[in-house]
Amino acid sequence: MSEMTDRNNTRIDPDVAWTVVTESPLKGLAFAREAGRILAWDEGNQLYLLTTHGETMSSSRAPSRVLSGAISDDGSLIALLCEHENAGLLLMSGDFEIVSERPAPGEASFVTTDPHGRYVAVGSRLGAVTLVNRHGRAAGRIETIQAIAHLCFVPDRPFIVGAAAFGMLAGVELEASKTPGRLDPEVVWQDRLMSNVGRLTVSGDGSMILASCFTHGIQRFDLNGRNEGSYHLGGTVSHAIPDFPGRSIAAATLEGELAIMNSAGNVRWRTHLARPVIALEIDPLGRYVIHGSSTGEITRLDLFGPAPGRPTAAQPTRTLGSDRPKTRGGGGAGAVRQPDWAVPAVQTEDQAETAVLTVCDDPPCAAVFSSPRRLAIYDATGQAIAQGPDITGVGRILRTAPGWLAAATDRQIVLCDLRRNTQKRLDLSLVELTHLVIKPDSFGLAIVQERDRIGRATPAGRWVWKHELPTPIEDLAVGSEGFAAATTNDGRLLVFDPAGEVKPTAGFDASDPPLLIEAPEGSPPGLAWISLSRRAQQLTGHALKGNAVWTRQLPWEGWSLIRLGGLALIASADGRAMAFDGSGTVRYEGAPTGGSNDVFFLDPDSIPLRVTRKDVHVLCTTLDGRVRWRIIGDQPLGPCAASRAGVALMIGTTLAWFDSGGPASEPT
């Protein structure tokens, strides 16, 4: 065993030995008890291998989202279950060298290894548990009445204990098959368990089997499946794990409590953590526990005070990623960072939730449009540089162009000249404004009222032309040379010349009105517009007069279409993304993030980034999931906007700014 000491102190006096923070929110960890190695993985598909001193040994990157992971007690084998069609099960050495890739069973739910790294068990919600050897070859199959959801290898004998999510506990003997390299598993007992199971663990000889049963406490069984009673902490127990001899038990609840008990169930120490743990492990000799929270902190807690020679003060929290000695598969140097500045922007949480934000690059600034019709503009240092005049009407719309910003309700528009720091309410009689695009320096404003009345206005507030259309408008774009275009609900693309003369173009399904943007910067000559037919999953490039120049078929249904510099970026309802250049070539692709509210922008090097908000987390990543930086919100997270200049985010009633060129900072 690692870290053998001769300390005889039996009084629990916990001391934080170290805390490290993963690049993205932590998803899980596993503990190699004999080797003293910690395997962790986060939402960014980043893998970490740490020592029990908190030092980074190695890191890698999974090819897709990690569903479950395990490491053998001797540290020789790492098994990952990934969300991947062709290679869902990855078997790796203890240094992330891939040994085998193979398909996982359908609806695979968990993976675990035997202590010596010889066999791997993969469970499925559809039924049986599949056994494979360390080289990925089939080694056996375990079939039970109910699908096993939790499984443990007993370290000192060829025996497996498994449990269904509800209603069943089973013991399985493993015998060598007559066929070399295979096992003959035999279910020797099954018992009814009338509660849900969150986690199943065993002591070294299997004499203590602990099932974490939430409100039913910790249920204890022996190796023959007999119930020996239960332990109750007064909370909803999600984790309970014994040390190797079964003398000490570490337990955690969903309410955030962490406790240490002896085998008799007496609580020797307990505390309340800032956040509930999602992973908990204990040293084989019961000297320390390792726990991880969803926000990314992994902490070692020495139960009997600091180790000899180490000062009592805990080591500072360190973010993983910037000091990795060995990296395979890449990874960013993401860190938990603080805002470059933050200012109170609204007075109530309701105002914060309904505020509209935007970021302008020229000049760099952020604008907040909140109720009651209040517009505030802040420069890149957080100084309030302008406040718009009162605007009547309902709704809030913000639009930007180089040097300009427009704030609108359904009845009025305020145009802000950011270079001259002036604001003007346009003298336009509007009714139910629904679409607005601004290019004051070259075009003016394109305005749609009641979805079917379109017009072009000057920055001074005078109409150049107006049209009333027979069908509602779906999307609106302004191009070069004074041209504008709109898509309609009957499947047409309408192109308006500088004088407002209209040219309709057919070719779209009337039940699938397309989205529309101006062609990206640097597009081939003759390309003016790009449309997206969502149901048809088709992206089309159009010439100035509307005729199709090229078409591209998409692998999924798009949810949104935005123009980012030289890219046309499409996102799906589950967060998948593809970025095309003006010739229709795919330049970047992104995996799903689980939501449709991601904010996309370009960094100063024109690389597309996204900001994703999940619970208390905000992550800024590349499309393939590599983390640039992240924050952990201590107040409700509100609207977000981003551009090359930076990211603006409402945290509570405060506007927080994260400069694109600013360095990520270590947490304090």
C-alpha positions as CSV (number, residue, x, y, z in Angstrom):
1,M,0.0,0.0,0.0
2,S,1.1,3.6,-0.6
3,E,2.0,6.1,2.0
4,M,2.6,3.7,5.0
5,T,3.1,5.6,8.3
6,D,3.6,4.6,11.9
7,R,1.2,7.1,13.3
8,N,-0.9,5.7,16.2
9,N,-3.1,8.7,16.6
10,T,-6.8,7.5,16.5
11,R,-8.5,10.9,17.2
12,I,-10.0,12.2,14.0
13,D,-8.7,15.7,13.4
14,P,-9.2,16.3,9.7
15,D,-6.9,18.6,7.7
16,V,-7.2,19.6,4.1
17,A,-4.0,18.3,2.4
18,W,-4.7,19.8,-1.0
19,T,-7.4,20.9,-3.5
20,V,-7.1,20.9,-7.2
21,V,-9.7,22.1,-9.7
22,T,-10.5,20.5,-13.1
23,E,-10.8,22.6,-16.3
24,S,-14.5,21.9,-16.7
25,P,-17.1,20.8,-14.1
26,L,-16.1,17.4,-12.6
27,K,-18.1,14.4,-13.8
28,G,-16.5,11.6,-11.9
29,L,-13.4,10.1,-10.4
30,A,-12.0,6.6,-9.6
31,F,-9.3,5.5,-7.1
32,A,-6.5,3.0,-7.7
33,R,-6.1,2.1,-4.0
34,E,-2.9,0.0,-4.3
35,A,-1.1,2.3,-6.7
36,G,-2.3,5.5,-5.1
37,R,-3.6,7.0,-8.3
38,I,-6.7,9.1,-8.9
39,L,-8.5,9.1,-12.3
40,A,-10.8,12.0,-12.9
41,W,-12.8,13.2,-15.9
42,D,-14.7,16.4,-16.5
43,E,-17.5,17.7,-18.8
44,G,-14.9,18.9,-21.3
45,N,-13.9,15.2,-21.9
46,Q,-10.6,15.9,-20.3
47,L,-8.9,13.1,-18.4
48,Y,-6.6,13.5,-15.4
49,L,-4.3,11.1,-13.6
50,L,-3.2,12.4,-10.2
51,T,-1.1,11.1,-7.3
52,T,-2.5,11.1,-3.8
53,H,-0.3,14.2,-3.2
54,G,-2.4,16.1,-5.8
55,E,0.3,16.1,-8.4
56,T,-0.6,15.7,-12.1
57,M,1.0,12.6,-13.5
58,S,-0.6,12.6,-16.9
59,S,-3.6,13.9,-18.8
60,S,-5.4,13.1,-22.0
61,R,-8.6,13.8,-23.8
62,A,-11.5,11.4,-24.5
63,P,-12.9,11.3,-28.0
64,S,-16.4,11.9,-26.8
65,R,-18.4,12.4,-23.6
66,V,-17.4,10.0,-20.8
67,L,-20.3,8.1,-19.3
68,S,-18.4,6.1,-16.8
69,G,-14.8,5.4,-15.9
70,A,-12.7,3.0,-13.8
71,I,-9.1,2.2,-12.9
72,S,-7.8,-1.0,-11.5
73,D,-6.4,-1.0,-7.9
74,D,-2.9,-1.6,-9.2
75,G,-3.2,1.3,-11.7
76,S,-2.4,-0.8,-14.7
77,L,-5.7,-0.6,-16.5
78,I,-8.1,2.3,-17.2
79,A,-11.5,1.7,-18.7
80,L,-13.7,4.4,-20.1
81,L,-17.3,4.1,-21.4
82,C,-17.9,6.9,-23.9
83,E,-20.8,8.2,-25.9
84,H,-19.4,7.0,-29.2
85,E,-21.1,4.9,-31.9
86,N,-18.1,2.8,-33.0
87,A,-15.7,2.7,-30.0
88,G,-17.8,3.2,-26.9
89,L,-15.4,1.2,-24.7
90,L,-11.8,2.4,-24.4
91,L,-9.2,0.3,-22.6
92,M,-6.0,2.1,-21.7
93,S,-2.8,1.5,-19.8
94,G,-2.2,3.4,-16.6
95,D,-0.6,6.2,-18.7
96,F,-3.5,6.7,-21.1
97,E,-2.0,4.6,-23.9
98,I,-4.9,3.0,-25.8
99,V,-4.8,-0.8,-25.6
100,S,-8.2,-1.6,-27.2
101,E,-11.2,0.2,-28.7
102,R,-14.4,-1.7,-29.1
103,P,-18.2,-1.1,-29.4
104,A,-20.0,-1.0,-26.1
105,P,-23.3,-2.9,-25.5
106,G,-26.4,-1.0,-26.3
107,E,-27.6,1.4,-23.6
108,A,-24.3,0.8,-21.7
109,S,-24.5,2.4,-18.3
110,F,-21.3,1.7,-16.3
111,V,-17.9,0.2,-16.5
112,T,-15.7,-1.3,-13.7
113,T,-12.4,-3.3,-13.5
114,D,-11.1,-6.1,-11.3
115,P,-8.4,-5.0,-8.8
116,H,-5.6,-6.5,-10.9
117,G,-6.6,-5.0,-14.2
118,R,-7.3,-8.3,-15.9
119,Y,-11.0,-8.0,-16.6
120,V,-13.6,-5.3,-17.3
121,A,-17.3,-5.5,-16.7
122,V,-19.7,-3.3,-18.8
123,G,-23.3,-3.0,-17.7
124,S,-26.3,-2.2,-19.8
125,R,-29.8,-0.9,-19.0
126,L,-31.1,-3.6,-21.5
127,G,-30.0,-6.5,-19.3
128,A,-26.8,-8.5,-19.1
129,V,-23.3,-7.5,-17.9
130,T,-20.6,-8.1,-20.5
131,L,-17.1,-9.2,-19.3
132,V,-14.0,-8.5,-21.5
133,N,-10.4,-9.1,-20.8
134,R,-7.8,-6.3,-20.7
135,H,-7.2,-6.6,-24.5
136,G,-10.9,-6.1,-25.3
137,R,-11.8,-9.7,-26.1
138,A,-15.1,-11.2,-24.8
139,A,-14.6,-13.1,-21.6
140,G,-18.1,-13.9,-20.3
141,R,-21.6,-12.7,-19.6
142,I,-23.7,-12.2,-16.4
143,E,-27.4,-12.4,-16.7
144,T,-29.8,-11.5,-13.9
145,I,-33.6,-11.0,-13.6
146,Q,-33.1,-7.2,-13.4
147,A,-30.5,-5.1,-15.2
148,I,-27.5,-4.5,-12.9
149,A,-26.8,-0.8,-12.3
150,H,-23.9,-1.1,-9.8
151,L,-21.2,-3.7,-9.6
152,C,-18.0,-4.4,-7.5
153,F,-15.2,-6.9,-7.8
154,V,-14.3,-8.3,-4.4
155,P,-10.5,-7.7,-4.1
156,D,-9.3,-10.9,-2.4
157,R,-11.4,-13.5,-4.2
158,P,-13.0,-14.2,-7.6
159,F,-16.4,-12.8,-6.6
160,I,-18.7,-10.0,-7.9
161,V,-21.5,-8.2,-6.1
162,G,-24.1,-6.4,-8.1
163,A,-27.2,-4.4,-7.5
164,A,-30.1,-3.2,-9.7
165,A,-31.1,0.4,-9.4
166,F,-34.1,-0.8,-7.4
167,G,-35.2,-4.2,-6.0
168,M,-32.3,-6.6,-6.3
169,L,-28.8,-7.5,-4.9
170,A,-26.8,-10.4,-6.3
171,G,-23.6,-12.3,-5.7
172,V,-21.7,-13.9,-8.6
173,E,-18.8,-16.4,-8.5
174,L,-16.2,-16.2,-11.2
175,E,-14.7,-19.5,-12.3
176,A,-12.1,-20.1,-15.1
177,S,-13.7,-21.4,-18.2
178,K,-12.4,-24.4,-20.2
179,T,-11.9,-21.9,-23.0
180,P,-8.6,-20.0,-22.3
181,G,-9.1,-16.4,-21.5
182,R,-12.7,-16.7,-20.6
183,L,-14.7,-16.8,-17.3
184,D,-17.8,-18.8,-16.3
185,P,-19.8,-16.4,-14.0
186,E,-22.4,-18.1,-11.9
187,V,-25.1,-16.2,-9.9
188,V,-25.0,-17.9,-6.5
189,W,-27.5,-15.8,-4.7
190,Q,-30.0,-13.0,-5.4
191,D,-31.9,-11.1,-2.7
192,R,-34.7,-8.5,-2.8
193,L,-33.7,-5.0,-1.9
194,M,-36.7,-2.8,-1.4
195,S,-35.0,0.6,-2.0
196,N,-33.2,2.6,-4.6
197,V,-29.4,2.2,-4.7
198,G,-27.1,5.1,-5.5
199,R,-23.8,3.4,-5.0
200,L,-22.5,-0.1,-4.1
201,T,-19.1,-0.7,-2.4
202,V,-17.3,-3.6,-0.6
203,S,-14.5,-4.1,1.8
204,G,-11.4,-6.0,0.9
205,D,-12.7,-9.5,1.7
206,G,-16.3,-8.7,0.8
207,S,-17.6,-9.3,4.4
208,M,-19.0,-5.7,4.4
209,I,-21.2,-4.8,1.4
210,L,-22.6,-1.3,1.6
211,A,-25.5,-0.1,-0.5
212,S,-26.1,3.7,-0.4
213,C,-29.9,3.8,-0.4
214,F,-30.7,7.5,-0.1
215,T,-33.6,8.0,2.4
216,H,-33.2,4.3,3.5
217,G,-29.7,5.0,4.8
218,I,-26.7,2.7,4.3
219,Q,-27.8,-0.9,4.0
220,R,-25.1,-3.5,5.1
221,F,-24.9,-7.0,3.8
222,D,-22.4,-9.9,4.2
223,L,-20.9,-11.9,1.4
224,N,-23.8,-14.3,1.4
225,G,-26.3,-11.5,0.8
226,R,-27.7,-11.4,4.3
227,N,-28.8,-8.0,5.5
228,E,-26.9,-7.1,8.7
229,G,-28.7,-3.9,9.4
230,S,-28.4,-0.2,8.4
231,Y,-26.6,3.0,9.2
232,H,-28.5,6.3,9.3
233,L,-26.9,9.7,9.1
234,G,-30.1,11.8,9.1
235,G,-29.8,12.8,5.5
236,T,-30.1,11.3,2.0
237,V,-27.1,9.1,1.7
238,S,-25.6,9.0,-1.8
239,H,-22.1,7.6,-1.1
240,A,-20.8,5.1,1.5
241,I,-17.5,3.4,1.1
242,P,-15.5,1.3,3.6
243,D,-11.7,1.1,3.9
244,F,-10.0,-2.2,2.9
245,P,-10.4,-4.0,6.3
246,G,-13.9,-2.4,6.9
247,R,-13.0,-0.6,10.1
248,S,-13.9,2.9,8.8
249,I,-16.7,4.1,6.5
250,A,-16.8,7.4,4.7
251,A,-20.3,8.6,3.8
252,A,-21.8,11.6,2.1
253,T,-25.4,12.9,1.7
254,L,-27.2,14.9,-1.0
255,E,-27.6,17.7,1.6
256,G,-23.8,18.2,1.5
257,E,-22.8,16.4,4.7
258,L,-19.6,14.4,4.9
259,A,-19.1,11.9,7.8
260,I,-16.7,9.2,9.1
261,M,-18.1,6.2,10.9
262,N,-16.7,3.1,12.5
263,S,-18.0,-0.4,11.6
264,A,-20.5,-0.2,14.4
265,G,-22.1,2.8,12.9
266,N,-20.9,5.3,15.4
267,V,-20.2,8.7,13.8
268,R,-16.7,9.8,14.7
269,W,-16.7,13.0,12.7
270,R,-19.0,14.9,10.4
271,T,-19.0,18.3,8.6
272,H,-21.1,20.2,6.2
273,L,-19.5,21.0,2.8
274,A,-20.3,24.0,0.7
275,R,-21.5,21.7,-2.1
276,P,-22.6,18.0,-2.1
277,V,-20.0,15.6,-3.3
278,I,-20.4,13.7,-6.6
279,A,-17.5,11.4,-5.9
280,L,-16.0,10.0,-2.7
281,E,-13.1,7.6,-2.0
282,I,-11.3,6.5,1.1
283,D,-7.7,5.4,1.6
284,P,-7.4,1.5,2.0
285,L,-6.0,2.1,5.6
286,G,-8.6,4.7,6.5
287,R,-6.1,7.6,6.8
288,Y,-7.7,10.1,4.3
289,V,-10.7,10.6,2.1
290,I,-10.8,12.1,-1.4
291,H,-13.9,13.9,-2.5
292,G,-15.0,15.8,-5.6
293,S,-17.8,18.3,-6.3
294,S,-19.5,19.1,-9.5
295,T,-17.9,22.5,-9.6
296,G,-14.5,20.8,-10.2
297,E,-12.8,20.8,-6.8
298,I,-11.0,17.5,-5.9
299,T,-9.9,17.6,-2.3
300,R,-7.9,15.3,-0.1
301,L,-8.8,15.4,3.6
302,D,-6.3,13.8,6.0
303,L,-8.4,12.4,8.9
304,F,-5.7,12.4,11.6
305,G,-4.2,15.8,10.9
306,P,-1.3,16.7,8.6
307,A,1.2,14.1,7.5
308,P,4.6,14.2,9.3
309,G,6.8,17.0,7.9
310,R,3.9,18.9,6.3
311,P,2.7,22.2,7.8
312,T,-0.8,22.4,9.1
313,A,-1.8,25.1,6.6
314,A,-3.5,23.6,3.5
315,Q,-1.8,23.9,0.1
316,P,-3.4,26.6,-2.1
317,T,-6.0,25.5,-4.6
318,R,-4.5,24.7,-8.0
319,T,-6.2,24.5,-11.4
320,L,-5.4,21.5,-13.4
321,G,-4.2,22.1,-17.0
322,S,-1.4,24.6,-17.0
323,D,1.3,22.5,-15.4
324,R,0.7,19.0,-17.0
325,P,4.0,17.2,-17.5
326,K,2.6,15.0,-20.2
327,T,-0.3,15.5,-22.5
328,R,-1.9,13.2,-25.1
329,G,-4.7,14.4,-27.2
330,G,-4.4,18.0,-26.4
331,G,-6.3,20.2,-24.0
332,G,-6.5,23.8,-23.1
333,A,-5.0,25.6,-20.1
334,G,-8.5,26.6,-18.9
335,A,-8.8,28.1,-15.4
336,V,-11.5,29.3,-13.1
337,R,-11.3,33.1,-13.5
338,Q,-12.8,36.2,-12.0
339,P,-14.4,39.0,-14.0
340,D,-12.1,41.7,-15.3
341,W,-14.7,44.1,-13.9
342,A,-18.2,44.0,-12.5
343,V,-20.7,46.8,-12.0
344,P,-24.2,46.9,-10.6
345,A,-26.4,47.2,-13.7
346,V,-30.0,46.6,-12.5
347,Q,-31.8,46.9,-9.2
348,T,-33.8,43.6,-9.0
349,E,-33.3,40.0,-10.0
350,D,-36.4,40.2,-12.2
351,Q,-34.8,43.0,-14.2
352,A,-31.6,40.9,-14.5
353,E,-33.5,37.9,-15.8
354,T,-35.3,39.9,-18.5
355,A,-32.4,42.2,-19.5
356,V,-31.0,42.1,-23.0
357,L,-27.2,42.3,-23.5
358,T,-25.0,43.0,-26.4
359,V,-21.2,43.6,-27.0
360,C,-19.8,45.9,-29.6
361,D,-16.2,45.5,-31.0
362,D,-15.8,49.0,-32.4
363,P,-15.4,50.6,-30.0
364,P,-15.3,47.8,-27.4
365,C,-18.3,48.2,-25.0
366,A,-21.2,46.4,-23.5
367,A,-24.8,47.5,-23.3
368,V,-27.6,46.4,-21.0
369,F,-31.2,47.1,-22.0
370,S,-33.5,46.4,-18.9
371,S,-36.9,47.4,-17.7
372,P,-38.3,49.9,-17.4
373,R,-36.9,50.8,-20.8
374,R,-33.4,51.6,-19.4
375,L,-30.3,51.5,-21.7
376,A,-26.9,51.7,-20.1
377,I,-23.5,51.4,-22.0
378,Y,-20.2,50.5,-20.4
379,D,-16.7,50.8,-22.0
380,A,-14.1,48.1,-21.8
381,T,-13.0,49.3,-18.3
382,G,-16.4,49.1,-16.8
383,Q,-17.1,52.9,-16.9
384,A,-20.6,53.9,-17.7
385,I,-20.2,56.0,-20.8
386,A,-23.8,56.5,-21.9
387,Q,-27.4,56.1,-20.9
388,G,-30.1,56.1,-23.5
389,P,-33.3,58.2,-23.4
390,D,-36.5,56.7,-22.2
391,I,-38.3,54.6,-24.8
392,T,-42.0,53.8,-24.9
393,G,-43.4,50.5,-25.9
394,V,-42.7,46.9,-24.9
395,G,-40.0,44.4,-25.7
396,R,-36.3,44.9,-25.9
397,I,-34.1,44.6,-29.0
398,L,-30.3,45.5,-29.3
399,R,-28.5,45.6,-32.6
400,T,-24.9,46.6,-33.3
401,A,-22.7,47.7,-36.3
402,P,-19.2,49.1,-36.3
403,G,-19.4,52.3,-34.3
404,W,-23.2,52.0,-33.8
405,L,-25.8,50.5,-31.4
406,A,-29.6,50.5,-31.7
407,A,-32.0,49.9,-28.9
408,A,-35.6,49.3,-29.8
409,T,-39.0,48.4,-28.4
410,D,-42.0,47.5,-30.5
411,R,-42.7,51.2,-31.0
412,Q,-39.5,53.2,-30.9
413,I,-35.8,53.0,-31.9
414,V,-32.9,54.8,-30.2
415,L,-29.7,55.0,-32.4
416,C,-26.4,55.5,-30.5
417,D,-23.3,56.8,-32.3
418,L,-20.7,55.1,-30.1
419,R,-17.7,57.1,-31.6
420,R,-19.3,60.4,-30.9
421,N,-21.1,59.2,-27.8
422,T,-24.5,60.6,-28.8
423,Q,-28.0,59.0,-28.7
424,K,-31.0,59.9,-30.8
425,R,-34.6,58.7,-30.7
426,L,-35.6,58.2,-34.4
427,D,-38.8,60.0,-35.4
428,L,-40.4,57.0,-36.9
429,S,-44.1,56.0,-36.3
430,L,-43.7,52.3,-35.6
431,V,-46.3,49.6,-34.8
432,E,-45.2,46.2,-33.5
433,L,-41.6,46.2,-34.7
434,T,-40.5,42.6,-35.1
435,H,-37.2,42.6,-37.1
436,L,-34.3,45.1,-37.1
437,V,-30.9,45.2,-38.9
438,I,-28.6,48.2,-38.8
439,K,-25.8,49.4,-41.1
440,P,-25.9,53.1,-40.6
441,D,-22.7,53.9,-42.5
442,S,-23.7,52.2,-45.7
443,F,-27.4,51.2,-45.7
444,G,-29.3,52.7,-42.8
445,L,-31.8,50.5,-41.0
446,A,-33.9,47.6,-42.3
447,I,-37.2,47.5,-40.3
448,V,-40.1,45.0,-40.3
449,Q,-43.4,45.9,-38.6
450,E,-46.1,43.4,-37.7
451,R,-44.0,40.8,-39.6
452,D,-45.3,41.8,-43.0
453,R,-44.4,45.5,-43.5
454,I,-40.8,46.0,-44.5
455,G,-38.9,49.2,-45.0
456,R,-35.5,51.0,-45.3
457,A,-34.9,54.1,-43.1
458,T,-31.9,56.5,-42.9
459,P,-30.0,57.0,-39.6
460,A,-31.8,60.4,-39.4
461,G,-35.2,58.7,-39.3
462,R,-36.6,59.1,-42.8
463,W,-38.1,56.3,-44.9
464,V,-36.3,55.4,-48.1
465,W,-38.9,52.8,-49.2
466,K,-41.6,50.7,-47.6
467,H,-43.5,47.6,-48.8
468,E,-46.4,45.6,-47.4
469,L,-46.1,41.9,-48.1
470,P,-48.8,39.2,-48.5
471,T,-47.1,36.8,-46.1
472,P,-45.1,37.2,-42.8
473,I,-41.3,37.6,-42.8
474,E,-39.2,34.9,-41.2
475,D,-35.8,36.4,-41.3
476,L,-34.0,39.6,-42.5
477,A,-30.5,40.5,-43.7
478,V,-28.7,43.5,-45.2
479,G,-25.9,43.0,-47.7
480,S,-23.6,45.2,-49.8
481,E,-24.4,47.9,-52.4
482,G,-27.7,48.9,-50.6
483,F,-29.4,45.5,-51.1
484,A,-31.5,43.8,-48.4
485,A,-33.1,40.3,-48.4
486,A,-35.9,38.6,-46.4
487,T,-37.3,35.1,-46.2
488,T,-41.1,34.6,-45.9
489,N,-43.4,32.0,-44.4
490,D,-44.5,30.8,-47.8
491,G,-41.0,29.7,-48.7
492,R,-39.7,32.6,-50.8
493,L,-36.5,34.6,-50.7
494,L,-37.1,38.3,-51.5
495,V,-34.2,40.5,-52.6
496,F,-34.7,44.3,-52.4
497,D,-32.5,46.6,-54.5
498,P,-31.4,50.0,-53.1
499,A,-34.6,51.6,-54.3
500,G,-36.8,48.9,-52.8
501,E,-37.6,47.0,-56.0
502,V,-38.2,43.4,-55.0
503,K,-37.2,40.2,-56.8
504,P,-38.8,37.0,-55.4
505,T,-36.9,33.7,-55.6
506,A,-38.8,30.4,-55.1
507,G,-37.4,27.0,-54.2
508,F,-38.1,26.6,-50.5
509,D,-40.7,24.5,-48.8
510,A,-43.6,26.7,-47.6
511,S,-43.8,24.6,-44.4
512,D,-40.1,25.2,-43.7
513,P,-39.3,29.0,-44.0
514,P,-35.5,29.4,-44.0
515,L,-33.3,31.4,-41.8
516,L,-31.1,34.0,-43.5
517,I,-27.8,35.9,-43.0
518,E,-25.5,38.0,-45.1
519,A,-22.6,36.1,-46.6
520,P,-19.5,35.8,-44.4
521,E,-16.5,38.0,-44.8
522,G,-14.1,36.8,-47.5
523,S,-16.8,34.9,-49.4
524,P,-16.2,34.1,-53.1
525,P,-17.2,36.9,-55.5
526,G,-20.9,36.7,-56.3
527,L,-22.0,35.2,-53.0
528,A,-24.3,37.6,-51.1
529,W,-26.6,35.5,-48.8
530,I,-26.8,32.2,-47.0
531,S,-30.0,30.5,-46.0
532,L,-30.8,27.5,-43.8
533,S,-33.8,25.2,-44.3
534,R,-34.0,23.6,-40.9
535,R,-36.3,20.6,-41.5
536,A,-34.7,19.9,-44.9
537,Q,-31.3,20.2,-43.2
538,Q,-29.9,22.2,-46.1
539,L,-27.6,25.2,-46.2
540,T,-27.6,27.3,-49.4
541,G,-25.4,30.0,-50.7
542,H,-27.1,32.7,-52.9
543,A,-26.0,35.3,-55.3
544,L,-27.0,38.9,-54.9
545,K,-30.2,38.5,-56.9
546,G,-31.2,35.3,-54.9
547,N,-30.3,32.5,-57.2
548,A,-28.6,29.5,-55.6
549,V,-24.8,29.2,-55.9
550,W,-24.2,26.1,-53.8
551,T,-26.0,23.8,-51.4
552,R,-24.8,21.7,-48.6
553,Q,-26.6,18.9,-46.8
554,L,-26.4,18.9,-42.9
555,P,-26.2,15.8,-40.8
556,W,-28.8,17.1,-38.3
557,E,-31.6,19.7,-38.1
558,G,-30.3,23.2,-37.4
559,W,-31.8,25.5,-34.8
560,S,-30.0,28.8,-35.5
561,L,-27.9,30.5,-38.1
562,I,-25.5,33.3,-37.3
563,R,-22.7,35.2,-39.1
564,L,-19.4,35.3,-37.3
565,G,-16.8,37.2,-39.3
566,G,-15.8,34.8,-42.1
567,L,-18.0,32.0,-40.9
568,A,-21.6,31.0,-41.1
569,L,-22.3,29.0,-37.9
570,I,-25.2,26.6,-37.4
571,A,-26.3,25.2,-34.0
572,S,-28.8,22.5,-33.2
573,A,-31.3,22.3,-30.4
574,D,-28.9,20.1,-28.4
575,G,-25.8,22.3,-28.9
576,R,-24.1,20.7,-31.8
577,A,-22.5,23.2,-34.1
578,M,-20.9,23.5,-37.6
579,A,-19.1,26.5,-39.0
580,F,-18.9,27.0,-42.8
581,D,-16.9,29.5,-44.8
582,G,-18.3,31.4,-47.7
583,S,-17.6,28.6,-50.2
584,G,-19.7,26.1,-48.1
585,T,-16.7,24.2,-46.7
586,V,-16.9,23.0,-43.1
587,R,-14.2,24.7,-41.0
588,Y,-15.2,23.7,-37.5
589,E,-17.5,21.2,-35.8
590,G,-18.7,21.0,-32.2
591,A,-20.2,18.2,-30.1
592,P,-23.5,18.7,-28.3
593,T,-23.6,20.6,-25.0
594,G,-27.2,19.7,-24.1
595,G,-28.8,23.0,-24.7
596,S,-29.8,25.6,-27.3
597,N,-28.8,28.7,-25.4
598,D,-25.1,28.7,-26.1
599,V,-23.5,32.1,-27.1
600,F,-21.1,31.9,-30.0
601,F,-18.4,34.4,-30.9
602,L,-14.9,34.7,-32.4
603,D,-11.7,35.2,-30.4
604,P,-9.1,37.7,-31.5
605,D,-7.5,35.0,-33.7
606,S,-10.9,34.4,-35.4
607,I,-11.3,31.0,-33.8
608,P,-15.0,30.3,-32.9
609,L,-15.7,29.9,-29.2
610,R,-18.9,29.3,-27.3
611,V,-20.2,30.2,-23.9
612,T,-22.3,27.5,-22.2
613,R,-24.3,28.1,-19.0
614,K,-25.1,25.0,-16.8
615,D,-26.4,25.5,-13.3
616,V,-23.7,27.5,-11.5
617,H,-21.2,26.9,-14.3
618,V,-20.2,29.2,-17.2
619,L,-17.7,27.7,-19.6
620,C,-15.9,29.4,-22.5
621,T,-14.7,26.6,-24.8
622,T,-13.7,26.0,-28.4
623,L,-16.3,24.1,-30.5
624,D,-14.6,20.8,-29.8
625,G,-15.0,21.3,-26.0
626,R,-11.5,22.5,-25.1
627,V,-11.9,24.9,-22.1
628,R,-10.5,28.4,-22.4
629,W,-11.8,29.5,-19.0
630,R,-14.8,29.0,-16.7
631,I,-16.5,30.6,-13.7
632,I,-18.5,29.3,-10.9
633,G,-21.4,31.7,-10.2
634,D,-22.3,32.5,-6.6
635,Q,-25.5,34.2,-7.7
636,P,-28.1,33.4,-10.4
637,L,-26.7,33.5,-13.9
638,G,-28.6,35.6,-16.3
639,P,-28.3,36.7,-20.0
640,C,-25.0,36.6,-21.8
641,A,-23.5,38.3,-24.9
642,A,-20.1,38.0,-26.5
643,S,-17.9,39.2,-29.3
644,R,-14.2,39.5,-30.1
645,A,-13.9,42.2,-27.4
646,G,-15.1,40.0,-24.6
647,V,-18.0,38.3,-22.8
648,A,-20.7,40.2,-20.9
649,L,-22.7,38.2,-18.3
650,M,-25.3,39.1,-15.7
651,I,-24.5,37.5,-12.4
652,G,-27.3,38.4,-10.0
653,T,-27.9,42.1,-10.5
654,T,-24.3,42.7,-11.6
655,L,-22.9,43.0,-15.1
656,A,-19.6,41.0,-15.3
657,W,-17.1,41.4,-18.1
658,F,-14.5,38.9,-19.2
659,D,-12.0,40.4,-21.7
660,S,-11.0,38.2,-24.6
661,G,-7.4,39.1,-24.3
662,G,-7.3,39.0,-20.5
663,P,-5.5,36.1,-18.7
664,A,-7.4,33.5,-16.8
665,S,-6.7,33.7,-13.2
666,E,-6.2,31.1,-10.5
667,P,-9.1,30.8,-8.0
668,T,-8.7,32.5,-4.7
